[in-house]
Amino acid sequence: MDRSDQRLSPEKGSSCRQQVGNEQGVETAMLNLLVLGLLVVYGGGVWKFWNGFNRTNFTEGKIRLTLLWPILLATNKSYRKNFNKALKGR
């Protein structure tokens, strides 16, 4: 065997292990990007609702309503209307 055969030989190299390692690294990186994206969206919702809270019909519970915005937005029609008021100023 010459040198090029040794580099490609499965017995001599660890290309299969490297490929699996690289795939896991890509999966981890994609998961990290997904988590980062979700945190950015969550933080943006918190920021917009907090700053627009005075436009809503709510008078108390600002912290609780702000922190729980994704759950309340998905489950409560009244909250959805007020969330849109806070975001858009309507």
VODRENDO-568086 format. One line per 8 residues: number of its first residue (from 0); their letters; for each residue x, y, z of N, C-alpha, C, O. Coordinates in steps of 0.02 Angstrom, whole numbers. Example, Ala and Ser with C-alpha at 12.3 -4.5 7.8 and 13.67 -1.06 7.14 Angstrom:
! VODRENDO-568086
0> AS> 660/-284/390/615/-225/390/660/-165/390/712/-166/423 ~ 642/-112/354/684/-53/357/645/2/394/670/57/402
//
This chain:
! VODRENDO-568086
0> MDRSDQRL> 42/-60/0/0/0/0/43/62/0/93/66/36 ~ 25/111/-40/61/174/-37/26/219/14/-24/199/44 ~ 50/280/22/23/326/72/-50/343/61/-88/347/109 ~ -71/354/-1/-141/373/-14/-188/316/6/-243/328/30 ~ -168/253/-4/-209/197/16/-214/192/92/-266/174/119 ~ -161/209/128/-161/207/200/-209/259/229/-243/246/279 ~ -212/318/199/-258/369/224/-330/350/214/-373/369/255 ~ -346/314/162/-414/296/147/-435/229/177/-494/213/178
8> SPEKGSSC> -387/192/202/-401/126/229/-440/130/294/-419/166/340 ~ -497/95/300/-537/97/361/-500/69/422/-512/90/478 ~ -454/20/410/-418/-9/466/-370/41/497/-359/42/557 ~ -342/83/456/-290/128/479/-317/195/504/-287/226/548 ~ -374/217/476/-399/283/493/-461/280/537/-487/227/552 ~ -482/337/557/-542/341/599/-594/386/565/-628/425/599 ~ -599/380/499/-644/425/462/-716/414/482/-755/462/484 ~ -736/353/498/-805/340/519/-819/373/586/-871/404/595
16> RQQVGNEQ> -772/368/631/-780/400/696/-780/475/689/-818/509/724 ~ -739/502/646/-737/574/636/-802/599/606/-827/652/624 ~ -830/560/559/-892/581/528/-948/582/579/-988/629/580 ~ -952/532/622/-1003/530/674/-993/588/722/-1041/621/742 ~ -931/602/740/-916/658/783/-935/724/752/-962/768/786 ~ -923/732/687/-941/793/652/-1017/801/649/-1043/857/657 ~ -1053/746/638/-1126/749/635/-1154/770/703/-1201/809/707 ~ -1125/744/756/-1148/763/823/-1133/837/836/-1172/871/868
24> GVETAMLN> -1077/860/811/-1059/930/819/-1107/975/782/-1126/1029/807 ~ -1127/954/722/-1175/993/683/-1243/994/718/-1275/1046/722 ~ -1264/936/744/-1328/933/780/-1327/977/841/-1376/1011/856 ~ -1272/977/877/-1265/1019/937/-1267/1093/918/-1300/1133/951 ~ -1233/1110/864/-1232/1180/842/-1302/1202/820/-1323/1258/836 ~ -1338/1159/785/-1406/1176/764/-1452/1183/824/-1494/1228/826 ~ -1445/1140/873/-1485/1144/933/-1470/1209/970/-1515/1242/995 ~ -1406/1227/974/-1387/1290/1007/-1417/1350/970/-1440/1397/1002
32> LLVLGLLV> -1417/1348/904/-1447/1402/866/-1522/1406/877/-1550/1461/882 ~ -1555/1349/880/-1626/1348/893/-1642/1377/962/-1688/1418/968 ~ -1605/1357/1013/-1615/1383/1080/-1603/1458/1082/-1641/1496/1112 ~ -1550/1480/1049/-1535/1551/1047/-1592/1589/1012/-1612/1643/1036 ~ -1617/1563/957/-1673/1595/922/-1735/1599/966/-1768/1651/967 ~ -1750/1546/1002/-1808/1546/1047/-1799/1597/1103/-1847/1631/1122 ~ -1739/1601/1130/-1726/1651/1182/-1732/1723/1156/-1757/1766/1192 ~ -1710/1734/1095/-1716/1801/1065/-1790/1819/1056/-1811/1875/1071
40> VYGGGVWK> -1829/1772/1031/-1901/1784/1021/-1935/1795/1088/-1976/1841/1094 ~ -1920/1754/1138/-1949/1762/1204/-1930/1830/1234/-1973/1866/1260 ~ -1866/1847/1230/-1843/1911/1256/-1874/1970/1220/-1891/2021/1251 ~ -1883/1964/1155/-1916/2017/1117/-1988/2026/1138/-2013/2082/1143 ~ -2023/1971/1150/-2092/1974/1174/-2097/2006/1242/-2141/2047/1255 ~ -2051/1987/1286/-2049/2017/1353/-2038/2092/1348/-2074/2131/1380 ~ -1990/2112/1309/-1973/2184/1301/-2032/2224/1274/-2050/2276/1300 ~ -2062/2198/1220/-2118/2234/1188/-2179/2238/1234/-2210/2291/1239
48> FWNGFNRT> -2195/2183/1268/-2254/2184/1312/-2242/2229/1372/-2286/2267/1392 ~ -2181/2225/1400/-2165/2266/1459/-2171/2341/1442/-2200/2380/1480 ~ -2144/2360/1385/-2146/2431/1365/-2215/2454/1342/-2229/2513/1345 ~ -2257/2408/1319/-2323/2427/1297/-2379/2410/1347/-2438/2415/1330 ~ -2360/2390/1407/-2409/2369/1457/-2462/2422/1471/-2520/2406/1482 ~ -2442/2485/1469/-2489/2539/1485/-2544/2546/1432/-2594/2578/1445 ~ -2536/2516/1374/-2587/2518/1321/-2640/2463/1329/-2691/2463/1295 ~ -2627/2416/1374/-2673/2360/1384/-2728/2378/1434/-2727/2431/1464
56> NFTEGKIR> -2776/2332/1442/-2829/2341/1491/-2809/2315/1560/-2847/2321/1608 ~ -2749/2287/1566/-2725/2260/1629/-2701/2317/1674/-2673/2366/1651 ~ -2714/2309/1740/-2691/2359/1788/-2640/2332/1837/-2602/2370/1867 ~ -2639/2266/1846/-2590/2237/1892/-2565/2170/1864/-2592/2145/1815 ~ -2514/2144/1896/-2485/2080/1874/-2438/2088/1815/-2431/2042/1775 ~ -2407/2146/1809/-2364/2160/1751/-2307/2109/1744/-2294/2085/1689 ~ -2275/2093/1799/-2218/2045/1795/-2243/1976/1774/-2214/1945/1729 ~ -2294/1952/1807/-2321/1885/1793/-2346/1881/1721/-2331/1833/1685
64> LTLLWPIL> -2384/1931/1699/-2410/1932/1631/-2355/1937/1579/-2360/1908/1524 ~ -2303/1972/1596/-2246/1980/1549/-2207/1915/1543/-2190/1894/1488 ~ -2192/1883/1599/-2151/1822/1597/-2188/1763/1568/-2157/1718/1539 ~ -2254/1761/1575/-2293/1705/1550/-2323/1717/1481/-2369/1682/1460 ~ -2298/1767/1445/-2330/1787/1382/-2338/1730/1332/-2390/1728/1299 ~ -2290/1685/1322/-2301/1633/1270/-2360/1587/1287/-2399/1569/1242 ~ -2366/1568/1350/-2420/1523/1370/-2487/1559/1365/-2535/1531/1338 ~ -2490/1619/1391/-2553/1657/1390/-2573/1675/1319/-2633/1675/1303
72> LATNKSYR> -2526/1690/1277/-2540/1707/1207/-2572/1648/1171/-2616/1656/1129 ~ -2549/1589/1187/-2575/1528/1154/-2642/1506/1182/-2680/1472/1147 ~ -2658/1524/1244/-2717/1495/1276/-2772/1544/1293/-2827/1522/1311 ~ -2760/1609/1289/-2809/1657/1314/-2824/1710/1262/-2780/1749/1243 ~ -2886/1712/1238/-2906/1760/1185/-2901/1832/1209/-2877/1875/1172 ~ -2922/1846/1269/-2918/1914/1296/-2845/1938/1301/-2830/1995/1284 ~ -2802/1893/1323/-2731/1910/1327/-2703/1924/1258/-2663/1971/1250 ~ -2723/1884/1208/-2699/1895/1139/-2716/1965/1116/-2674/1999/1086
80> KNFNKALK> -2778/1987/1129/-2798/2054/1108/-2757/2108/1143/-2734/2155/1112 ~ -2747/2099/1207/-2707/2148/1245/-2633/2145/1225/-2600/2196/1225 ~ -2608/2086/1210/-2539/2080/1188/-2529/2118/1123/-2479/2153/1114 ~ -2577/2112/1077/-2573/2149/1014/-2577/2224/1026/-2544/2263/992 ~ -2618/2245/1074/-2621/2316/1092/-2552/2340/1116/-2529/2394/1097 ~ -2521/2300/1158/-2456/2318/1186/-2403/2322/1131/-2361/2367/1131 ~ -2406/2276/1083/-2356/2274/1030/-2367/2328/978/-2320/2360/955 ~ -2429/2337/958/-2444/2382/901/-2471/2450/922/-2475/2495/881
88> GR> -2489/2457/984/-2515/2521/1007/-2588/2532/987/-2611/2589/983 ~ -2625/2478/976/-2696/2485/959/-2740/2467/1017/-2801/2470/1012
//
